[in-house]
Amino acid sequence: MVFLRGMMVGSSPFYTDDFMAEVMGVEALPERLFHYTSIDTLEKILINHTLRFGRLDQVNDPEEAQSDDVPLAATSLFVSCWSSNSVESIPLWSLYGGGRHGVRLSMPVNMFAGRHKPTIFEVGGALTIVDAEMHIMRKSPAMSTTMSAAIGPNKVYYTDDIAFRVRPLIMREGGKARYTPYDLGMAKSTAWAYEEEWRFKIAALSFASEFPDDEYFNKVTLDLDTYPVETNQLFVPLDPSSLDELKVTAGPLVTADEFARIETLLAQHASNAELTRSAIAMRPTGP
């Protein structure tokens, strides 16, 4: 067990409203979030009115979302990653912003279909209802899942304490098993702290789902190797009105032709969006 400021980190989820406030210093959810991406991805977002959630075993941090009682847990979780920092980040431009030739999107936090405001719960942080159904398929006979909400936006906790980063997900009592992936994907090593990340996530198994603690649960439901999640990505619908509040920053190395392309895309698909150039001065020959 790990004790932190009076809270016990063991079999119970650590990611609670108290933890967010007392340990992470979250006083309120941000009103806007920032996402670095390529111009091609911006085009797909604008045309399809959707935001891609990638599966967590496919992101650039191989230590993401580990569990000590559910092997391959990262394959069961889909995330959309954002930053709350309004100040431009050269590392984020370089890693995610099309090699500094991309864009940074600024969106209202209630961007998804229905424009529902996130609600903060005692365990698991914020949750946002989405007026749509997201289907996650698994190899039969494991059960597939349909979700109409995203957990988040929640701030990632950066720590080198393994007790936070490798989490138990199953709570067992009286012949019942409760799946509690509230902590899954919410702690990363301090090497990634520069990202100042907030994320939305959707899980292949419903949060706090209760199952009979039987052979099917242990040998099928929890066996993500034999009965893998077959869905590789999710596309969650944005509310069209949220694009009216879109703000786009063109990357530090965006060329005149690339800037003209961004202008055209916004004129065609998000005419009320704001477009500005990066405040960072950078030579094309820079590292």
DODOMAR-927197 format. One line per 2 residues: number of its first residue (from 1); their letters; for each residue y, x, z of N, C-alpha, C. Coordinates in nm, 3 decimals, always signed. Each point is the difference from the previous one (the first is absolute). Layout:
residues N
NUM> a> Y:X:Z:Y:X:Z:Y:X:Z | ...
END
This chain:
residues 287
1> mv> -0.119:+0.083:+0.000:+0.119:-0.083:+0.000:+0.126:+0.088:+0.000 | +0.103:-0.046:-0.066:+0.127:+0.071:-0.002:+0.106:-0.090:+0.062
3> fl> +0.078:+0.056:+0.094:+0.105:-0.076:+0.064:+0.135:+0.048:-0.051 | +0.084:-0.093:-0.042:+0.130:+0.035:-0.053:+0.103:-0.098:+0.052
5> rg> +0.091:+0.050:+0.085:+0.105:-0.084:+0.056:-0.056:-0.130:+0.060 | -0.108:+0.015:+0.073:-0.056:-0.116:+0.068:-0.093:-0.084:-0.086
7> mm> -0.019:+0.040:-0.129:-0.088:-0.078:-0.086:-0.127:+0.078:-0.026 | -0.112:-0.066:-0.002:-0.128:+0.064:-0.020:-0.039:-0.007:-0.146
9> vg> -0.034:+0.114:-0.057:-0.045:+0.004:-0.139:-0.148:+0.034:+0.001 | -0.083:-0.098:-0.025:-0.144:+0.020:-0.004:-0.060:-0.099:-0.096
11> ss> -0.078:-0.094:+0.053:-0.063:-0.100:-0.086:+0.096:-0.112:-0.039 | +0.108:-0.016:+0.077:+0.098:-0.104:-0.032:+0.101:+0.053:-0.101
13> pf> +0.054:-0.086:-0.086:+0.100:+0.045:-0.097:+0.122:+0.059:+0.070 | +0.050:+0.113:-0.053:+0.121:+0.058:+0.057:+0.125:-0.057:-0.065
15> yt> -0.012:-0.052:-0.123:+0.119:-0.043:-0.074:+0.039:-0.141:+0.045 | +0.088:-0.004:+0.100:+0.046:-0.126:+0.059:+0.152:-0.007:-0.007
17> dd> +0.055:-0.116:+0.033:+0.146:-0.012:+0.003:+0.061:+0.092:+0.104 | -0.068:+0.016:+0.115:+0.050:+0.092:+0.103:+0.000:+0.144:-0.050
19> fm> -0.106:+0.039:-0.069:-0.009:+0.136:-0.053:+0.112:+0.026:-0.100 | +0.024:-0.099:-0.088:+0.107:+0.014:-0.098:+0.135:+0.022:+0.068
21> ae> +0.026:-0.077:+0.104:+0.130:+0.006:+0.067:+0.012:+0.122:+0.090 | -0.100:+0.022:+0.086:+0.013:+0.099:+0.106:-0.033:+0.142:-0.045
23> vm> -0.091:+0.014:-0.094:-0.043:+0.133:-0.045:+0.065:+0.039:-0.132 | +0.003:-0.094:-0.096:+0.052:+0.032:-0.132:+0.149:-0.029:-0.014
25> gv> +0.057:-0.068:+0.098:+0.143:-0.026:-0.002:+0.044:-0.102:-0.102 | -0.089:-0.091:-0.039:+0.035:-0.104:-0.097:+0.071:-0.113:+0.074
27> ea> +0.128:-0.014:-0.025:+0.077:-0.106:+0.065:+0.002:-0.127:-0.083 | -0.013:+0.014:-0.131:-0.003:-0.114:-0.090:-0.060:+0.044:-0.132
29> lp> -0.052:-0.094:-0.077:-0.049:+0.033:-0.132:+0.117:+0.030:-0.092 | -0.017:+0.092:-0.095:+0.108:+0.027:-0.095:+0.026:-0.121:-0.088
31> er> +0.125:-0.012:-0.046:+0.033:-0.110:-0.091:-0.036:+0.034:-0.143 | +0.000:+0.129:-0.033:-0.035:+0.046:-0.133:-0.094:+0.120:+0.011
33> lf> -0.082:+0.016:-0.105:-0.092:+0.112:-0.007:+0.018:+0.072:-0.134 | -0.047:+0.126:-0.006:+0.022:+0.085:-0.117:-0.133:+0.054:-0.051
35> hy> -0.015:-0.002:-0.132:-0.126:+0.039:-0.063:+0.030:+0.087:-0.121 | -0.055:+0.121:-0.002:+0.018:+0.095:-0.110:-0.115:-0.016:-0.099
37> ts> +0.033:-0.010:-0.128:-0.105:-0.022:-0.099:+0.049:+0.043:-0.138 | -0.085:-0.018:-0.100:+0.035:+0.038:-0.137:+0.070:-0.114:-0.072
39> id> +0.062:+0.031:-0.112:+0.063:-0.103:-0.082:-0.106:-0.093:-0.058 | -0.116:+0.054:-0.036:-0.109:-0.083:-0.052:-0.043:-0.104:+0.103
41> tl> -0.009:+0.042:+0.126:-0.039:-0.095:+0.105:+0.109:-0.103:+0.022 | +0.125:+0.042:-0.005:+0.110:-0.096:+0.010:-0.014:-0.106:-0.109
43> ek> -0.033:+0.040:-0.119:-0.016:-0.095:-0.110:-0.110:-0.102:+0.031 | -0.112:+0.047:+0.052:-0.110:-0.091:+0.033:+0.040:-0.097:+0.110
45> il> +0.073:+0.050:+0.100:+0.045:-0.088:+0.109:+0.091:-0.109:-0.054 | +0.092:+0.037:-0.086:+0.097:-0.096:-0.053:-0.064:-0.102:-0.093
47> in> -0.093:+0.045:-0.082:-0.064:-0.092:-0.096:-0.096:-0.095:+0.070 | -0.078:+0.053:+0.094:-0.105:-0.080:+0.063:+0.042:-0.068:+0.129
49> ht> +0.114:+0.039:+0.055:+0.046:-0.054:+0.128:-0.105:+0.020:+0.109 | -0.064:+0.116:-0.001:-0.102:+0.031:+0.100:+0.022:+0.141:+0.053
51> lr> -0.056:+0.021:+0.119:+0.003:+0.132:+0.062:-0.144:+0.045:+0.021 | -0.029:+0.120:-0.044:-0.136:+0.052:+0.011:-0.029:+0.050:+0.141
53> fg> -0.115:-0.042:+0.055:-0.055:+0.054:+0.123:-0.118:+0.089:-0.037 | +0.008:+0.128:+0.031:-0.109:+0.091:-0.031:-0.101:+0.008:+0.114
55> rl> -0.123:+0.031:-0.035:-0.104:+0.013:+0.103:+0.018:+0.132:+0.073 | -0.018:-0.001:+0.130:+0.042:+0.113:+0.082:-0.087:+0.124:-0.019
57> dq> -0.119:-0.015:-0.055:-0.080:+0.120:-0.027:+0.045:+0.070:-0.128 | +0.100:-0.055:-0.069:+0.047:+0.058:-0.125:+0.140:+0.061:+0.012
59> vn> +0.056:+0.005:+0.121:+0.133:+0.058:+0.019:-0.013:+0.151:+0.018 | +0.116:+0.069:+0.012:-0.002:+0.147:-0.002:-0.037:+0.063:+0.134
61> dp> -0.011:-0.078:+0.107:-0.041:+0.054:+0.129:-0.148:-0.034:+0.023 | -0.091:+0.099:-0.012:-0.143:-0.029:+0.014:-0.043:-0.037:+0.141
63> ee> +0.088:+0.019:+0.098:-0.033:-0.033:+0.139:+0.044:-0.141:+0.038 | +0.052:-0.076:-0.096:+0.049:-0.135:+0.028:-0.111:-0.092:+0.049
65> aq> +0.035:-0.082:+0.099:-0.078:-0.117:+0.041:-0.145:+0.033:+0.031 | -0.020:+0.093:+0.093:-0.135:+0.031:+0.043:-0.038:-0.085:+0.121
67> sd> -0.129:-0.025:+0.010:-0.052:-0.078:+0.112:-0.124:+0.068:+0.054 | -0.020:-0.010:+0.132:-0.119:+0.062:+0.058:-0.118:-0.096:+0.009
69> dv> +0.017:-0.126:-0.045:-0.114:-0.091:+0.003:-0.020:-0.078:-0.131 | +0.086:+0.022:-0.100:-0.017:-0.062:-0.131:+0.020:+0.107:-0.107
71> pl> -0.109:+0.061:-0.050:+0.014:+0.100:-0.106:+0.066:-0.060:-0.124 | +0.079:+0.082:-0.068:+0.071:-0.039:-0.123:+0.100:-0.113:+0.024
73> aa> +0.055:-0.007:+0.120:+0.094:-0.108:+0.032:+0.120:-0.001:-0.094 | +0.041:+0.117:-0.048:+0.118:+0.007:-0.087:-0.019:-0.077:-0.130
75> ts> -0.126:-0.020:-0.041:-0.025:-0.074:-0.124:+0.025:-0.149:+0.016 | +0.020:-0.044:+0.123:+0.015:-0.144:+0.027:+0.145:-0.040:+0.018
77> lf> +0.093:+0.093:-0.020:+0.140:-0.028:+0.031:+0.090:+0.031:-0.119 | +0.093:-0.092:-0.029:+0.093:+0.014:-0.112:+0.141:+0.008:+0.057
79> vs> +0.082:+0.092:-0.053:+0.132:+0.022:+0.058:+0.107:+0.010:-0.108 | +0.121:-0.036:+0.041:+0.122:+0.026:-0.077:+0.091:+0.080:+0.092
81> cw> +0.044:+0.118:-0.046:+0.067:+0.096:+0.086:+0.149:+0.010:-0.032 | +0.082:-0.005:+0.105:+0.145:-0.001:-0.012:+0.061:+0.096:+0.101
83> ss> +0.130:+0.023:-0.013:+0.075:+0.076:+0.099:+0.115:-0.086:+0.049 | +0.041:+0.022:+0.124:+0.115:-0.073:+0.053:+0.128:+0.082:-0.009
85> ns> -0.011:+0.124:-0.046:+0.116:+0.090:-0.001:+0.083:-0.024:-0.126 | +0.123:-0.041:+0.019:+0.088:-0.028:-0.114:+0.053:+0.128:-0.064
87> ve> -0.016:+0.114:+0.069:+0.043:+0.129:-0.055:-0.110:+0.052:-0.093 | +0.040:+0.042:-0.119:-0.099:+0.047:-0.098:-0.076:+0.122:+0.052
89> si> -0.127:+0.009:-0.039:-0.087:+0.107:+0.045:-0.049:+0.079:-0.121 | +0.030:+0.130:-0.005:-0.049:+0.083:-0.110:-0.153:+0.005:-0.003
91> pl> -0.070:+0.017:+0.114:-0.146:-0.002:-0.005:-0.057:-0.131:-0.055 | +0.059:-0.114:+0.038:-0.050:-0.128:-0.050:+0.030:-0.015:-0.148
93> ws> +0.117:+0.046:-0.045:+0.028:+0.001:-0.144:-0.105:+0.082:-0.073 | -0.035:+0.116:+0.055:-0.092:+0.091:-0.068:-0.143:-0.054:-0.002
95> ly> -0.044:-0.059:+0.111:-0.138:-0.046:+0.011:-0.025:-0.133:-0.069 | +0.094:-0.093:+0.015:-0.024:-0.137:-0.043:+0.098:-0.052:-0.105
97> gg> +0.113:+0.066:-0.013:+0.108:-0.050:-0.086:-0.004:+0.055:-0.141 | -0.119:+0.000:-0.061:-0.010:+0.044:-0.139:+0.045:+0.142:-0.021
99> gr> -0.032:+0.090:+0.096:+0.044:+0.137:-0.011:+0.151:+0.013:-0.008 | +0.070:-0.087:+0.075:+0.146:-0.007:+0.005:+0.060:-0.063:-0.126
101> hg> -0.087:-0.047:-0.090:+0.044:-0.071:-0.119:-0.022:-0.151:+0.015 | -0.032:-0.044:+0.121:-0.031:-0.140:+0.022:+0.113:-0.077:+0.064
103> vr> -0.036:-0.094:+0.085:+0.098:-0.087:+0.064:-0.036:-0.019:+0.146 | +0.101:-0.036:+0.078:-0.023:-0.046:+0.137:+0.042:-0.146:+0.006
105> ls> -0.094:-0.084:+0.044:+0.027:-0.143:+0.012:+0.041:-0.031:+0.144 | +0.098:-0.085:+0.015:+0.037:-0.054:+0.130:-0.016:-0.151:-0.008
107> mp> -0.085:-0.053:+0.089:-0.033:-0.143:-0.003:+0.019:-0.061:+0.138 | +0.032:-0.129:+0.007:+0.003:-0.067:+0.130:-0.140:-0.005:+0.058
109> vn> -0.009:+0.004:+0.131:-0.131:+0.008:+0.064:-0.083:-0.125:-0.027 | +0.065:-0.115:-0.022:-0.073:-0.124:-0.030:-0.004:-0.020:-0.152
111> mf> -0.066:+0.091:-0.068:+0.001:+0.005:-0.146:-0.110:-0.083:-0.066 | -0.103:-0.038:+0.075:-0.117:-0.061:-0.062:+0.018:-0.150:-0.024
113> ag> -0.088:-0.056:-0.080:+0.007:-0.140:-0.039:+0.016:-0.089:+0.123 | +0.103:-0.084:-0.003:+0.030:-0.088:+0.112:+0.112:+0.050:+0.088
115> rh> +0.032:+0.131:-0.010:+0.109:+0.062:+0.077:-0.014:-0.024:+0.150 | -0.123:+0.003:+0.051:-0.022:-0.020:+0.143:+0.044:+0.123:+0.078
117> kp> +0.070:-0.020:+0.109:+0.041:+0.110:+0.086:-0.121:+0.049:+0.079 | -0.014:+0.131:+0.016:-0.111:+0.053:+0.079:+0.010:-0.047:+0.146
119> ti> -0.115:-0.024:+0.059:-0.009:-0.037:+0.141:-0.073:+0.109:+0.074 | +0.054:+0.044:+0.116:-0.063:+0.104:+0.079:-0.091:-0.063:+0.104
121> fe> -0.126:+0.045:+0.002:-0.098:-0.051:+0.095:-0.027:+0.104:+0.108 | -0.063:-0.043:+0.106:-0.027:+0.088:+0.113:-0.088:+0.118:-0.041
123> vg> -0.099:-0.027:-0.085:-0.090:+0.104:-0.049:+0.012:+0.007:-0.152 | +0.010:+0.122:-0.050:+0.000:+0.017:-0.145:+0.137:+0.008:-0.064
125> ga> +0.105:-0.025:+0.076:+0.134:+0.009:-0.056:+0.037:-0.122:-0.081 | +0.071:+0.022:-0.109:+0.052:-0.110:-0.081:-0.103:-0.051:-0.099
127> lt> +0.016:-0.125:-0.039:-0.083:-0.064:-0.103:+0.092:-0.082:-0.088 | -0.025:+0.005:-0.131:+0.080:-0.074:-0.096:-0.088:-0.095:-0.081
129> iv> +0.027:-0.129:+0.009:-0.070:-0.099:-0.080:+0.042:+0.014:-0.146 | -0.096:-0.016:-0.091:+0.026:+0.006:-0.144:-0.049:-0.130:-0.062
131> da> +0.084:-0.065:-0.079:-0.039:-0.126:-0.064:-0.085:+0.029:-0.124 | -0.115:+0.060:+0.025:-0.094:+0.034:-0.107:-0.131:+0.039:+0.065
133> em> -0.105:+0.008:-0.081:-0.130:+0.043:+0.049:-0.038:+0.133:-0.062 | -0.040:+0.094:+0.084:-0.047:+0.130:-0.046:-0.150:+0.009:+0.025
135> hi> -0.075:+0.027:-0.104:-0.146:+0.000:+0.007:-0.053:+0.143:+0.002 | -0.083:+0.030:+0.100:-0.063:+0.132:+0.013:-0.151:-0.019:-0.013
137> mr> -0.059:+0.062:-0.101:-0.141:-0.019:-0.030:-0.085:+0.113:+0.057 | -0.117:-0.037:+0.054:-0.098:+0.097:+0.045:-0.134:-0.026:-0.069
139> ks> -0.079:+0.104:-0.006:-0.133:-0.013:-0.059:-0.084:-0.097:+0.084 | -0.061:-0.095:-0.066:-0.085:-0.098:+0.067:-0.122:+0.071:+0.061
141> pa> -0.046:-0.048:+0.117:+0.033:-0.126:+0.068:+0.115:+0.010:+0.101 | +0.074:+0.110:+0.002:+0.116:+0.006:+0.089:+0.103:-0.103:-0.043
143> ms> +0.073:-0.055:+0.098:+0.096:-0.105:-0.029:+0.129:+0.055:-0.060 | +0.050:-0.068:-0.102:+0.132:+0.030:-0.053:+0.104:-0.070:+0.086
145> tt> +0.128:+0.031:-0.022:+0.107:-0.048:+0.087:+0.117:-0.051:-0.082 | +0.062:-0.106:+0.047:+0.125:-0.048:-0.059:+0.106:+0.000:+0.108
147> ms> +0.114:+0.066:-0.030:+0.106:+0.013:+0.099:+0.129:-0.060:-0.054 | +0.083:-0.052:+0.090:+0.131:-0.054:-0.036:+0.108:+0.056:+0.092
149> aa> -0.019:+0.123:+0.041:+0.098:+0.066:+0.086:-0.021:+0.150:-0.010 | +0.106:+0.073:+0.032:-0.007:+0.146:+0.009:+0.043:+0.042:+0.140
151> ig> -0.076:+0.087:+0.063:+0.042:+0.056:+0.127:+0.116:+0.096:-0.028 | +0.112:-0.023:+0.069:+0.115:+0.088:-0.020:+0.124:-0.079:-0.035
153> pn> +0.110:+0.075:-0.018:+0.004:+0.146:-0.005:-0.006:+0.061:+0.140 | -0.080:+0.107:+0.011:-0.014:+0.069:+0.127:+0.022:+0.149:-0.019
155> kv> +0.060:+0.061:+0.099:+0.034:+0.142:-0.005:-0.123:+0.085:+0.031 | -0.023:+0.100:-0.081:-0.111:+0.092:+0.023:+0.032:+0.090:+0.118
157> yy> -0.100:+0.024:+0.084:+0.014:+0.088:+0.115:-0.055:+0.138:-0.036 | +0.080:+0.103:+0.020:-0.040:+0.136:-0.037:-0.041:+0.076:+0.126
159> td> -0.123:+0.050:-0.002:-0.054:+0.068:+0.117:-0.114:+0.091:-0.043 | -0.020:+0.106:+0.075:-0.116:+0.087:-0.023:-0.111:-0.026:+0.101
161> di> +0.016:-0.105:+0.078:-0.102:-0.041:+0.096:-0.106:-0.082:-0.074 | -0.122:+0.054:-0.007:-0.106:-0.063:-0.077:-0.037:-0.138:+0.054
163> af> +0.029:-0.026:+0.128:-0.035:-0.129:+0.060:+0.076:-0.115:-0.066 | +0.117:+0.029:-0.057:+0.077:-0.102:-0.069:-0.040:-0.014:-0.147
165> rv> -0.051:+0.108:-0.057:-0.023:+0.002:-0.145:-0.143:-0.035:-0.040 | -0.094:+0.008:+0.092:-0.138:-0.041:-0.026:-0.032:-0.110:+0.100
167> rp> -0.004:-0.124:-0.049:+0.003:-0.114:+0.090:-0.130:-0.082:-0.003 | -0.042:-0.054:+0.114:-0.107:-0.100:+0.000:+0.055:-0.133:-0.052
169> li> -0.081:-0.069:-0.078:+0.043:-0.127:-0.060:-0.079:-0.119:+0.050 | -0.113:+0.023:+0.066:-0.089:-0.109:+0.041:+0.002:-0.015:+0.152
171> mr> +0.024:-0.122:+0.046:-0.009:-0.032:+0.142:-0.117:-0.097:+0.018 | -0.094:+0.034:+0.086:-0.122:-0.079:+0.017:-0.007:-0.059:+0.141
173> eg> -0.038:-0.126:+0.007:-0.014:-0.065:+0.130:-0.078:-0.128:-0.017 | -0.100:-0.021:+0.087:-0.075:-0.125:+0.005:-0.064:-0.041:-0.132
175> gk> -0.054:+0.097:-0.073:-0.066:-0.032:-0.126:+0.094:-0.023:-0.115 | +0.130:+0.022:+0.021:+0.100:-0.017:-0.105:+0.064:+0.136:-0.030
177> ar> +0.044:+0.016:-0.123:+0.069:+0.122:-0.040:+0.133:-0.040:-0.065 | +0.107:+0.060:+0.046:+0.133:-0.030:-0.054:+0.051:+0.122:-0.076
179> yt> +0.038:-0.022:-0.125:+0.052:+0.106:-0.085:+0.151:+0.007:+0.019 | +0.051:+0.114:+0.048:+0.142:+0.011:+0.036:+0.062:+0.124:-0.063
181> py> +0.033:-0.005:-0.129:+0.056:+0.118:-0.067:+0.152:+0.011:+0.010 | +0.057:-0.046:+0.112:+0.145:+0.005:+0.017:+0.054:+0.144:-0.011
183> dl> -0.077:+0.096:+0.054:+0.045:+0.139:+0.002:-0.028:+0.072:-0.130 | -0.088:-0.056:-0.083:-0.048:+0.070:-0.118:+0.116:+0.029:-0.096
185> gm> +0.016:+0.127:-0.032:+0.106:+0.039:-0.093:+0.139:+0.002:+0.060 | +0.012:-0.002:+0.132:+0.132:-0.004:+0.062:+0.038:+0.129:+0.072
187> ak> -0.085:+0.101:-0.004:+0.031:+0.129:+0.060:-0.036:+0.111:-0.099 | +0.093:+0.093:-0.017:-0.020:+0.114:-0.088:+0.042:+0.127:+0.071
189> st> -0.045:+0.114:-0.050:+0.036:+0.127:+0.062:+0.148:+0.028:-0.017 | +0.053:+0.085:+0.087:+0.143:+0.030:-0.003:+0.042:+0.073:-0.127
191> aw> -0.096:+0.053:-0.076:+0.033:+0.065:-0.126:+0.065:-0.096:-0.099 | -0.024:-0.131:+0.020:+0.053:-0.103:-0.091:+0.124:-0.069:+0.057
193> ay> +0.052:+0.048:+0.111:+0.107:-0.072:+0.068:+0.128:-0.011:-0.083 | +0.019:+0.092:-0.093:+0.121:-0.005:-0.084:+0.008:-0.127:-0.083
195> ee> -0.113:-0.069:-0.020:+0.001:-0.121:-0.081:+0.068:-0.118:+0.071 | +0.002:+0.004:+0.133:+0.060:-0.110:+0.077:-0.049:-0.134:-0.053
197> ew> -0.130:-0.012:-0.006:-0.063:-0.110:-0.075:-0.012:-0.129:+0.080 | +0.025:-0.108:-0.070:-0.036:-0.135:+0.042:-0.097:-0.053:-0.104
199> rf> -0.097:-0.079:+0.043:-0.097:-0.049:-0.099:-0.042:-0.144:+0.026 | -0.035:-0.064:-0.110:-0.070:-0.127:+0.002:-0.147:+0.030:-0.027
201> ki> -0.090:-0.080:+0.060:-0.143:+0.023:-0.028:-0.076:-0.131:-0.002 | -0.106:-0.001:-0.079:-0.089:-0.115:-0.013:-0.143:+0.052:+0.013
203> aa> -0.079:-0.063:+0.085:-0.135:+0.049:+0.031:-0.107:-0.086:-0.065 | -0.110:+0.065:-0.036:-0.112:-0.069:-0.063:-0.074:-0.091:+0.096
205> ls> +0.016:+0.024:+0.129:-0.053:-0.090:+0.102:+0.117:-0.055:+0.079 | +0.000:-0.129:+0.024:+0.112:-0.064:+0.068:+0.020:+0.062:+0.139
207> fa> +0.127:+0.017:+0.036:+0.032:+0.058:+0.130:-0.049:-0.092:+0.112 | -0.060:+0.064:+0.099:-0.052:-0.070:+0.118:-0.109:-0.101:-0.033
209> se> -0.065:+0.017:-0.116:-0.112:-0.089:-0.033:-0.114:+0.021:+0.099 | -0.061:-0.111:+0.044:-0.112:+0.009:+0.093:-0.129:-0.032:-0.074
211> fp> -0.102:+0.084:+0.022:-0.128:-0.014:-0.067:-0.113:-0.001:+0.103 | -0.112:-0.063:-0.030:-0.119:+0.021:+0.082:-0.040:+0.147:-0.008
213> dd> -0.027:+0.062:+0.113:-0.035:+0.142:+0.002:-0.147:+0.014:-0.040 | -0.027:-0.027:-0.127:-0.138:-0.009:-0.046:-0.027:+0.103:-0.110
215> ey> -0.118:-0.008:-0.058:-0.042:+0.097:-0.102:+0.089:-0.007:-0.123 | +0.039:-0.121:-0.042:+0.086:-0.013:-0.119:+0.134:+0.069:+0.023
217> fn> +0.059:-0.021:+0.116:+0.129:+0.062:+0.029:-0.011:+0.151:+0.000 | -0.102:+0.053:+0.066:-0.010:+0.145:+0.016:-0.055:+0.070:-0.123
219> kv> -0.087:-0.065:-0.075:-0.064:+0.067:-0.113:+0.057:-0.040:-0.136 | +0.085:-0.103:-0.003:+0.061:-0.043:-0.126:+0.152:+0.006:+0.011
221> tl> +0.056:-0.077:+0.092:+0.146:-0.008:+0.011:+0.063:+0.136:+0.025 | -0.059:+0.080:+0.086:+0.058:+0.129:+0.035:-0.046:+0.114:-0.089
223> dl> -0.090:-0.027:-0.093:-0.052:+0.105:-0.088:+0.083:+0.004:-0.129 | +0.109:+0.076:+0.006:+0.091:+0.009:-0.114:-0.047:+0.100:-0.104
225> dt> -0.114:+0.062:+0.025:-0.060:+0.091:-0.098:-0.097:-0.077:-0.090 | -0.095:-0.069:+0.060:-0.097:-0.078:-0.078:+0.063:-0.123:-0.063
227> yp> +0.095:-0.062:+0.073:+0.066:-0.123:-0.047:+0.151:+0.026:-0.006 | +0.043:+0.079:-0.097:+0.140:+0.047:-0.002:+0.099:-0.109:-0.037
229> ve> +0.125:+0.027:+0.034:+0.111:-0.081:-0.050:+0.016:+0.033:-0.148 | -0.013:-0.101:-0.085:+0.005:+0.023:-0.145:+0.141:-0.010:-0.056
231> tn> +0.090:-0.061:+0.074:+0.140:-0.008:-0.042:+0.067:+0.135:+0.025 | +0.069:+0.053:-0.100:+0.065:+0.130:+0.012:+0.149:-0.011:+0.034
233> ql> +0.062:-0.113:-0.034:+0.142:-0.018:+0.024:+0.032:-0.149:+0.003 | +0.108:-0.033:+0.067:+0.047:-0.138:+0.006:+0.141:-0.006:-0.056
235> fv> +0.033:-0.113:-0.062:+0.134:-0.022:-0.050:+0.057:-0.124:+0.069 | +0.091:+0.026:+0.093:+0.055:-0.105:+0.086:+0.131:-0.049:-0.061
237> pl> +0.015:-0.133:-0.021:+0.119:-0.051:-0.069:+0.128:+0.014:+0.080 | +0.103:+0.046:-0.068:+0.135:+0.001:+0.056:+0.066:-0.133:-0.027
239> dp> +0.086:-0.042:+0.090:+0.079:-0.119:-0.028:+0.106:+0.036:-0.103 | +0.013:-0.079:-0.108:+0.101:+0.034:-0.103:+0.139:+0.020:+0.057
241> ss> +0.034:-0.075:+0.105:+0.134:+0.013:+0.056:+0.022:+0.136:+0.065 | -0.108:+0.067:+0.044:+0.016:+0.131:+0.063:+0.049:+0.104:-0.100
243> ld> -0.030:-0.021:-0.129:+0.047:+0.094:-0.101:+0.150:-0.010:-0.021 | +0.059:-0.113:+0.039:+0.146:-0.010:-0.005:+0.065:+0.093:+0.101
245> el> -0.077:+0.041:+0.101:+0.052:+0.088:+0.104:-0.049:+0.144:-0.016 | -0.066:+0.026:-0.112:-0.052:+0.133:-0.028:+0.114:+0.100:-0.023
247> kv> -0.014:+0.118:+0.061:+0.092:+0.111:-0.026:-0.083:+0.118:-0.049 | +0.042:+0.059:-0.110:-0.074:+0.108:-0.063:+0.086:+0.125:-0.005
249> ta> -0.058:+0.110:+0.046:+0.066:+0.130:-0.011:-0.078:+0.084:-0.100 | +0.068:+0.050:-0.103:-0.064:+0.087:-0.098:-0.014:+0.140:+0.056
251> gp> -0.114:+0.065:-0.027:-0.032:+0.129:+0.059:+0.095:+0.112:-0.038 | -0.003:+0.110:+0.076:+0.094:+0.110:-0.021:-0.011:+0.064:-0.138
253> lv> -0.117:-0.006:-0.064:-0.019:+0.064:-0.130:-0.014:-0.101:-0.113 | +0.032:-0.126:+0.025:-0.009:-0.101:-0.106:+0.095:+0.037:-0.114
255> ta> -0.052:-0.002:-0.123:+0.079:+0.032:-0.118:+0.082:-0.120:-0.045 | +0.087:+0.023:-0.095:+0.081:-0.110:-0.053:-0.088:-0.107:-0.062
257> de> -0.104:+0.042:-0.072:-0.091:-0.097:-0.062:-0.077:-0.078:+0.106 | -0.043:+0.068:+0.106:-0.073:-0.068:+0.108:+0.091:-0.098:+0.072
259> fa> +0.124:+0.039:+0.023:+0.094:-0.091:+0.066:+0.024:-0.123:-0.086 | +0.012:+0.020:-0.132:+0.019:-0.113:-0.090:-0.121:-0.093:+0.003
261> ri> -0.119:+0.057:+0.013:-0.121:-0.083:+0.009:+0.002:-0.084:+0.126 | +0.040:+0.060:+0.113:+0.009:-0.075:+0.125:+0.101:-0.114:-0.014
263> et> +0.114:+0.030:-0.060:+0.102:-0.104:-0.021:-0.056:-0.115:-0.081 | -0.073:+0.031:-0.104:-0.056:-0.104:-0.086:-0.102:-0.085:+0.076
265> ll> -0.086:+0.065:+0.077:-0.100:-0.073:+0.077:+0.066:-0.096:+0.098 | +0.101:+0.045:+0.068:+0.068:-0.086:+0.097:+0.074:-0.113:-0.071
267> aq> +0.062:+0.029:-0.112:+0.071:-0.105:-0.075:-0.096:-0.109:-0.046 | -0.122:+0.038:-0.033:-0.098:-0.097:-0.051:-0.071:-0.077:+0.110
269> ha> -0.022:+0.065:+0.115:-0.090:-0.060:+0.100:+0.062:-0.020:+0.138 | +0.113:+0.065:+0.029:+0.063:-0.014:+0.132:+0.149:+0.025:-0.017
271> sn> +0.066:-0.093:-0.065:+0.138:+0.022:-0.042:+0.097:+0.011:+0.118 | -0.039:-0.050:+0.116:+0.088:+0.008:+0.117:-0.024:+0.125:+0.084
273> ae> -0.098:+0.080:-0.040:-0.030:+0.121:+0.076:+0.112:+0.104:-0.015 | +0.015:+0.083:+0.101:+0.099:+0.108:-0.003:-0.067:+0.130:-0.043
275> lt> +0.070:+0.078:-0.081:-0.051:+0.129:-0.045:+0.103:+0.109:+0.028 | -0.044:+0.104:+0.067:+0.087:+0.116:+0.025:-0.077:+0.127:-0.032
277> rs> +0.072:+0.110:-0.008:-0.062:+0.130:-0.021:-0.021:+0.068:+0.135 | -0.098:+0.090:+0.004:-0.027:+0.076:+0.122:+0.123:+0.077:+0.044
279> ai> +0.017:+0.009:+0.130:+0.109:+0.078:+0.056:-0.034:+0.148:+0.011 | -0.126:+0.034:-0.036:-0.046:+0.138:+0.013:+0.025:+0.074:-0.131
281> am> +0.072:+0.112:+0.007:+0.023:+0.084:-0.117:-0.115:+0.101:-0.011 | -0.061:+0.007:-0.119:-0.116:+0.086:-0.016:-0.009:+0.047:-0.145
283> rp> -0.025:+0.130:-0.020:-0.019:+0.053:-0.134:-0.143:-0.030:-0.046 | -0.017:-0.030:-0.131:-0.135:-0.028:-0.052:-0.096:+0.116:+0.017
285> tg> +0.051:+0.124:+0.010:-0.087:+0.115:+0.013:-0.035:+0.031:+0.145 | +0.048:-0.083:+0.094:-0.026:+0.023:+0.141:-0.145:-0.018:+0.034
287> p> -0.043:+0.047:+0.118:-0.141:-0.011:+0.042:-0.041:-0.143:+0.028
END
